[in-house]
Amino acid sequence: MDPIKYLKRFDAYPVNELYLQDLARLQSLHMQHVPFENLDVIRKVPIYLNLESIYEKVVRQQRGGFCYELNGLFCHLLKELGFDAKLISATVVKPDGSYAKSDTHAAIIVHLDTPYLVDVGFGDSTISPIPLGGERQTDNSGTYKIEETEHGLYKLTREHEGEEKILYLFSLEEKQLQDFHEGCVFNQVSEKSPFTHDDIVTRATPEGRMTLTGTTLTRTVDGKKEKQQLTESEKTAVLESEFGIVLPTEKPLQ
């Protein structure tokens, strides 16, 4: 992996100091330029937990990916830059309050003066590192905090429009990318996976977020959502203009 080319992929540059503001800038830029997307899953293109193949997709092909790809590659980059970073697993809480398959989300812990949760692969979520001490942190997508549970796990919660929800539970046990093999396969093939039903492409913007679900484009600006229905040709154009993604012509949009 060439860290300089990877940094250029999301308009960043090498850091000279390992400060919180440097980590926050890298995370924010990554989430604005490298989309969370499941286009390969829908098109049944296998995703392998191999850093070289992920680098080829994200950097050379100017694509995005889902949590294993984005957080796996970003964690490796942070280590290359000198940060004390490690992968951890999390269990996502679904919108209905039930739990997704256990430990199938990959996220990152970075140790600075205190541990911080960093996640560039969770779609619509905070664009900044969150400390594990319970401090509240607010951005365009809501107010976040992390608290330790009585069972020794940590819970990430978001408060938005007066409603607080747990996004996921996680432990601090270090994981390797290969540890997510079962989860990666599950999320590519299972009907219970949230990624096997329709295209999902999303990235942060300075004002909020841009999300494509199926043929619906949602622009979120300062908390206000505007939806637009697209034709297939318009969808292809939006993928390129808004997300920088050009899919091979032999694999047409579904």
C-alpha positions as CSV (number, residue, x, y, z in Angstrom):
1,M,0.0,0.0,0.0
2,D,1.2,3.5,-0.9
3,P,0.1,5.7,2.0
4,I,0.7,8.9,0.0
5,K,-1.6,7.7,-2.9
6,Y,-4.2,6.6,-0.3
7,L,-4.1,10.1,1.4
8,K,-4.5,11.8,-2.0
9,R,-7.6,9.6,-2.6
10,F,-9.4,11.7,0.1
11,D,-7.6,15.0,-0.3
12,A,-5.4,14.5,2.8
13,Y,-1.7,14.8,3.4
14,P,0.7,13.2,5.9
15,V,0.5,14.3,9.5
16,N,3.5,15.6,11.3
17,E,2.1,15.2,14.8
18,L,-0.3,12.6,16.2
19,Y,-2.8,15.0,17.7
20,L,-6.6,14.6,18.0
21,Q,-7.2,17.4,15.5
22,D,-5.0,15.6,12.9
23,L,-6.9,12.3,13.5
24,A,-10.3,14.2,13.3
25,R,-9.3,15.9,10.0
26,L,-8.3,12.5,8.5
27,Q,-11.6,10.9,9.5
28,S,-13.7,13.8,8.3
29,L,-12.0,13.9,4.9
30,H,-12.2,10.2,4.5
31,M,-15.9,10.1,5.1
32,Q,-16.5,13.0,2.7
33,H,-14.5,11.5,-0.2
34,V,-14.7,7.7,0.2
35,P,-18.3,6.5,0.2
36,F,-19.8,3.7,2.2
37,E,-21.3,1.5,-0.5
38,N,-22.5,-2.1,-1.1
39,L,-22.5,-2.0,-5.0
40,D,-20.3,-5.1,-5.2
41,V,-22.6,-7.0,-2.8
42,I,-25.7,-6.3,-4.9
43,R,-23.8,-7.3,-8.1
44,K,-22.4,-10.5,-6.5
45,V,-18.8,-9.4,-6.9
46,P,-16.9,-11.2,-4.1
47,I,-15.3,-9.1,-1.4
48,Y,-12.2,-10.5,0.2
49,L,-10.5,-9.4,3.4
50,N,-7.2,-8.7,1.8
51,L,-5.6,-5.3,2.2
52,E,-4.1,-5.3,-1.3
53,S,-7.4,-6.0,-3.0
54,I,-9.2,-3.4,-0.8
55,Y,-6.5,-0.9,-1.7
56,E,-6.9,-1.7,-5.4
57,K,-10.7,-1.0,-5.1
58,V,-10.7,2.0,-2.9
59,V,-7.6,3.9,-4.1
60,R,-6.9,2.7,-7.7
61,Q,-10.5,2.2,-8.8
62,Q,-11.8,5.2,-6.8
63,R,-14.5,3.2,-5.1
64,G,-15.9,2.9,-1.6
65,G,-16.8,-0.2,0.4
66,F,-18.5,-1.4,3.6
67,C,-17.1,-1.5,7.1
68,Y,-14.4,-4.3,6.7
69,E,-13.0,-2.6,3.6
70,L,-13.1,1.0,4.8
71,N,-12.1,0.6,8.5
72,G,-9.7,-2.2,7.6
73,L,-7.8,0.0,5.2
74,F,-8.1,3.2,7.2
75,C,-6.8,1.4,10.4
76,H,-3.8,0.2,8.4
77,L,-3.1,3.7,7.2
78,L,-3.3,5.2,10.7
79,K,-0.7,2.6,11.9
80,E,1.5,3.6,8.9
81,L,1.2,7.2,10.0
82,G,2.2,6.4,13.5
83,F,-1.1,6.3,15.4
84,D,-1.7,3.6,18.0
85,A,-4.7,2.1,16.2
86,K,-6.4,-1.3,16.3
87,L,-9.5,-2.9,14.8
88,I,-12.4,-3.9,17.2
89,S,-15.7,-5.7,16.6
90,A,-19.1,-4.4,17.3
91,T,-22.7,-5.6,17.3
92,V,-25.1,-3.3,15.6
93,V,-28.5,-2.5,17.0
94,K,-31.1,-2.5,14.1
95,P,-33.7,0.3,13.7
96,D,-36.3,-1.9,15.3
97,G,-34.2,-2.3,18.5
98,S,-33.1,-5.9,17.8
99,Y,-29.5,-6.9,17.4
100,A,-27.8,-7.8,14.1
101,K,-25.5,-10.8,13.9
102,S,-23.0,-10.5,16.8
103,D,-19.6,-8.9,16.2
104,T,-20.1,-8.4,12.5
105,H,-19.2,-4.7,12.4
106,A,-15.6,-3.6,12.2
107,A,-14.5,-0.3,13.8
108,I,-11.3,1.3,15.1
109,I,-9.9,2.3,18.5
110,V,-7.1,4.9,18.5
111,H,-5.2,5.6,21.7
112,L,-4.1,9.2,22.2
113,D,-4.4,10.8,25.6
114,T,-7.5,8.5,26.0
115,P,-9.1,5.9,23.8
116,Y,-11.2,7.2,20.9
117,L,-13.6,5.4,18.7
118,V,-13.0,6.0,15.0
119,D,-15.4,4.7,12.4
120,V,-15.3,5.5,8.6
121,G,-17.5,2.5,7.7
122,F,-20.8,2.9,9.4
123,G,-22.6,5.1,6.8
124,D,-24.7,7.9,8.4
125,S,-22.7,8.6,11.6
126,T,-20.3,11.0,13.2
127,I,-17.4,12.3,11.2
128,S,-15.2,12.8,14.3
129,P,-13.4,10.6,16.8
130,I,-15.5,10.0,20.0
131,P,-13.8,9.6,23.4
132,L,-14.9,6.6,25.5
133,G,-15.4,8.6,28.7
134,G,-19.0,9.6,28.1
135,E,-18.5,13.1,26.8
136,R,-21.2,14.3,24.4
137,Q,-20.2,15.3,20.9
138,T,-22.4,17.0,18.3
139,D,-22.2,17.3,14.5
140,N,-24.7,17.6,11.6
141,S,-25.9,14.0,12.1
142,G,-26.7,14.2,15.8
143,T,-25.2,14.1,19.3
144,Y,-23.0,11.1,20.2
145,K,-21.6,9.6,23.3
146,I,-20.0,6.4,24.5
147,E,-20.6,4.8,27.8
148,E,-19.4,1.6,29.5
149,T,-22.1,-0.9,30.3
150,E,-22.3,-3.1,33.4
151,H,-21.2,-6.0,31.3
152,G,-17.8,-4.4,30.4
153,L,-18.9,-3.5,26.9
154,Y,-19.2,0.0,25.5
155,K,-22.3,1.4,23.8
156,L,-22.3,4.1,21.1
157,T,-25.5,6.2,21.3
158,R,-26.9,9.0,19.1
159,E,-29.4,11.6,20.1
160,H,-31.3,13.1,17.2
161,E,-34.5,15.2,17.2
162,G,-34.9,14.4,20.9
163,E,-34.7,10.6,20.5
164,E,-31.7,8.6,21.8
165,K,-30.8,5.3,20.2
166,I,-28.0,2.8,20.7
167,L,-26.1,2.4,17.4
168,Y,-23.9,-0.5,18.5
169,L,-22.1,-2.3,21.3
170,F,-18.4,-3.0,21.2
171,S,-15.5,-4.3,23.3
172,L,-11.9,-3.2,23.3
173,E,-10.5,-6.6,22.3
174,E,-8.2,-6.2,19.3
175,K,-9.2,-8.0,16.1
176,Q,-7.4,-8.8,12.9
177,L,-9.1,-8.2,9.6
178,Q,-9.3,-11.9,8.9
179,D,-11.4,-12.3,12.1
180,F,-14.3,-10.8,10.3
181,H,-14.4,-13.4,7.5
182,E,-17.6,-15.0,8.8
183,G,-19.3,-11.6,9.1
184,C,-18.0,-10.5,5.7
185,V,-19.5,-13.6,4.0
186,F,-22.8,-13.2,6.0
187,N,-23.2,-9.6,4.9
188,Q,-22.6,-10.6,1.3
189,V,-25.0,-13.5,1.0
190,S,-27.6,-13.6,3.8
191,E,-31.1,-12.3,3.3
192,K,-30.8,-11.1,6.9
193,S,-28.0,-8.8,5.9
194,P,-29.0,-5.2,5.4
195,F,-26.7,-5.0,2.4
196,T,-28.1,-7.7,0.1
197,H,-31.4,-6.0,-0.9
198,D,-30.7,-2.8,-2.7
199,D,-27.9,-0.4,-3.6
200,I,-26.7,1.8,-0.7
201,V,-24.1,4.6,-1.3
202,T,-23.5,7.4,1.1
203,R,-20.9,9.9,2.0
204,A,-20.7,12.9,4.4
205,T,-20.7,16.5,3.1
206,P,-19.6,19.7,4.8
207,E,-23.3,20.5,5.4
208,G,-24.6,17.0,6.1
209,R,-24.8,13.9,3.9
210,M,-25.6,12.5,0.4
211,T,-27.2,9.1,0.2
212,L,-28.4,7.0,-2.7
213,T,-30.7,4.1,-1.8
214,G,-31.9,2.1,-4.8
215,T,-33.0,5.0,-7.1
216,T,-33.7,7.5,-4.4
217,L,-31.2,10.2,-3.8
218,T,-31.4,12.0,-0.4
219,R,-29.6,15.2,0.3
220,T,-29.3,16.2,3.9
221,V,-28.3,19.8,4.6
222,D,-28.3,21.1,8.2
223,G,-30.6,18.4,9.3
224,K,-33.2,18.9,6.5
225,K,-33.7,16.1,4.0
226,E,-34.6,16.5,0.3
227,K,-35.4,13.3,-1.7
228,Q,-35.3,12.9,-5.5
229,Q,-36.4,9.9,-7.5
230,L,-33.9,8.9,-10.3
231,T,-34.2,7.1,-13.6
232,E,-31.5,4.4,-14.2
233,S,-29.5,6.7,-16.4
234,E,-29.8,9.5,-13.9
235,K,-28.6,7.1,-11.2
236,T,-25.5,6.2,-13.2
237,A,-24.8,9.9,-13.6
238,V,-25.3,10.6,-9.9
239,L,-22.9,7.8,-9.0
240,E,-20.2,9.5,-11.0
241,S,-20.9,13.1,-10.2
242,E,-21.8,12.8,-6.5
243,F,-19.8,9.8,-5.4
244,G,-17.0,9.5,-8.0
245,I,-18.0,5.9,-8.9
246,V,-18.0,4.5,-12.4
247,L,-19.1,0.9,-12.6
248,P,-17.9,-1.4,-15.4
249,T,-20.3,-1.3,-18.3
250,E,-20.6,-5.1,-18.4
251,K,-22.1,-5.0,-14.9
252,P,-25.2,-2.7,-15.5
253,L,-27.1,-1.2,-12.6
254,Q,-29.8,-3.5,-11.2
